[in-house]
Amino acid sequence: EAGGELPDIVFLDLNMPQKTGFECVQEIKKQARLQQVGIVVLSTSADARIVKQLYQCGADRYLFKPNNFADLKALISRVFHLRFQTGLRCTSDNDFVLQP
């Protein structure tokens, strides 16, 4: 719905079947109405170039996928805590990446 309520956070996997996390971030950030929606990208990649590119594209946080469900829940909980503390906004690319 065009005027409906928006989510606080969108979680994206970097590698999805139809498009990449990069493409999704860019599409979301192009829409003025969606500018305040937090974008969190999850991946197992530790490639610094990918992390930097996502930061520059406008993603709000980058999460390294943990190996187990308990760590994933804890990491997602940290994201929600950060959302309400800081709006997920990073002060620099140094605090962009969250790890379990």
C-alpha positions as CSV (number, residue, x, y, z in Angstrom):
1,E,0.0,0.0,0.0
2,A,1.5,3.3,-1.1
3,G,0.7,5.3,2.1
4,G,0.8,2.4,4.6
5,E,3.0,1.9,7.6
6,L,6.7,1.2,7.0
7,P,8.9,-1.2,8.9
8,D,11.6,0.1,11.2
9,I,14.2,-2.3,9.7
10,V,14.6,-4.4,6.6
11,F,17.0,-7.4,6.8
12,L,18.5,-8.4,3.5
13,D,20.8,-11.3,2.6
14,L,23.7,-10.2,0.4
15,N,23.1,-13.2,-1.9
16,M,19.5,-13.6,-2.9
17,P,18.0,-15.5,-5.8
18,Q,16.5,-12.7,-7.8
19,K,18.8,-9.8,-7.0
20,T,21.7,-8.9,-4.7
21,G,21.7,-7.1,-1.5
22,F,23.5,-4.2,-3.3
23,E,20.6,-3.9,-5.7
24,C,18.0,-3.9,-3.0
25,V,19.8,-1.3,-0.9
26,Q,20.1,1.0,-3.9
27,E,16.5,0.6,-4.9
28,I,15.3,1.3,-1.3
29,K,17.5,4.3,-0.9
30,K,16.3,5.9,-4.2
31,Q,12.8,6.2,-2.8
32,A,12.3,9.2,-0.6
33,R,9.5,7.6,1.4
34,L,11.9,4.8,2.5
35,Q,14.9,6.9,3.5
36,Q,14.2,6.4,7.2
37,V,13.9,2.6,7.0
38,G,17.0,0.9,8.5
39,I,18.7,-1.5,6.2
40,V,20.7,-4.4,7.6
41,V,22.6,-6.7,5.3
42,L,23.6,-10.2,6.4
43,S,26.4,-12.3,4.9
44,T,29.1,-14.8,5.6
45,S,31.5,-12.7,3.5
46,A,34.4,-10.9,5.3
47,D,35.5,-9.2,2.1
48,A,36.4,-5.6,3.1
49,R,35.5,-4.4,-0.5
50,I,32.0,-5.7,-0.2
51,V,31.5,-4.2,3.3
52,K,32.8,-0.8,2.1
53,Q,30.6,-0.9,-1.0
54,L,27.5,-1.6,1.1
55,Y,28.4,1.2,3.5
56,Q,28.7,3.6,0.5
57,C,25.4,2.4,-1.0
58,G,23.6,3.4,2.2
59,A,23.1,0.2,4.2
60,D,22.9,1.0,7.9
61,R,24.6,-2.1,9.2
62,Y,26.4,-5.2,8.0
63,L,26.1,-8.4,10.0
64,F,28.3,-11.4,9.8
65,K,26.0,-14.4,9.9
66,P,26.8,-16.5,12.9
67,N,27.1,-20.3,12.8
68,N,24.2,-21.0,15.1
69,F,20.7,-19.8,15.8
70,A,21.3,-18.6,19.4
71,D,24.0,-16.2,18.1
72,L,21.8,-15.0,15.3
73,K,19.0,-14.2,17.8
74,A,21.5,-12.3,20.0
75,L,22.8,-10.4,17.0
76,I,19.3,-9.4,15.8
77,S,18.5,-8.3,19.3
78,R,21.6,-6.0,19.2
79,V,20.3,-4.6,15.9
80,F,16.9,-3.7,17.5
81,H,18.6,-2.2,20.5
82,L,20.8,-0.1,18.3
83,R,17.8,1.0,16.2
84,F,16.1,2.4,19.2
85,Q,19.4,4.0,20.6
86,T,20.9,5.5,17.5
87,G,18.4,4.9,14.7
88,L,21.1,2.4,13.4
89,R,23.1,5.4,12.0
90,C,26.8,4.8,12.0
91,T,29.2,7.5,13.0
92,S,31.8,5.9,10.7
93,D,32.5,2.8,8.8
94,N,34.3,1.5,11.9
95,D,31.0,0.7,13.6
96,F,29.2,-0.5,10.5
97,V,30.0,-4.2,10.9
98,L,28.4,-6.2,13.7
99,Q,29.8,-9.6,14.6
100,P,28.5,-12.3,16.9
